[in-house]
Amino acid sequence: MQNVTNKNLLTIKNLQVQYSSEGNIVHAVNGISLEMRKGKTLGLVGETGAGKTSTAKAIMRILPEVSAKIVDGEIAFAGQELLSLTERQMRKIRGQKISMIFQDPMTALNPIARVGDQISEVIKLHNDISKLEAKERAMQMLEKVGISRDRYHEYPHQFSGGMKQRVVIAIALACGPELLIADEPTTALDVTIQAQVLEMINSLKDSFATSMLLITHDLGVVGKVCDDVAIMYAGQIIERGSKEVIFDNPVHPYTKGLFEAVPRIEDDLDRLHPITGMPPDPTNLPQGCYFSPRCKYAIDECKTGKPELEEIAPGHFCRCILASRGAL
Ligand code: SF4
């Protein structure tokens, strides 16, 4: 992952997101900084609760207004600072320049509207074209995601889970966005069709020359489609780099643990090494390194010192006191 700003579509600096819940402050995103290269796919990887979806919602500016707050940070998209835009300005960006695919297609589809109309509505909203032209483009989008144009007038309940997600993908890509955020796009689907849908998202993203932020907990998915990888833990990026760097030479103890916990067909199950312990309570984060209660390499300094994300090799960043000293 390069730090060349003119090649970056998205640059996030020190993003911090908090929720208030029953009198507690939930520290969901704790100072994320990252860059996304134009035309590339960045995999944002981590366990549930690591802050991946909150980061995506902050980019889209769709965090719940009542409970969530962006406390600090900058999000520059194509040279424009998103956090200073008005809601009206953001509406022009959402759907047209940045689109999002959610895990569950039913949260994105209106159950009482025809699927074709849901696609053409988005096209009409962002383009000065007639209803008829928008309908024709929607039919073309249906075909691009492998659904016959004859099904334009059907309702979501007439589609299987995989087909619904294809419709969601058609809506997300209908206006040729520069950035597609895909939040666990295949997790809710049957295992048998996950690979198909992922393959389709990936090839459409290439044909539309769209960059993709792929949120996932699945390293297998990252291995198949990502160019760059950022590993999240407790609302922070703890390691990032190109896919080759992260897969061939993971350094952070948490990243190493993730790879050791993935079952491989040639290994017997006794040799799996799950990461012991649980992620920290986001209302009461540890004082020093957030991973220190689970880290087998932790030294006293890790319990008080706050490790920064440092470049330990060209393009390879790691948030670990020992890794920064070359001691891992
Ligand atoms: Fe482990 Fe210390 Fe590195 Fe944190 S800073 S990951 S506790 S070695």
Residues whose N, C-alpha, C, O or C-beta is under 5 A from the ligand:
A	BS01	SF4	P253 C289 F291 S292 C295 Y297 A298 I299 C302 P307 R319 C320 I321 L322
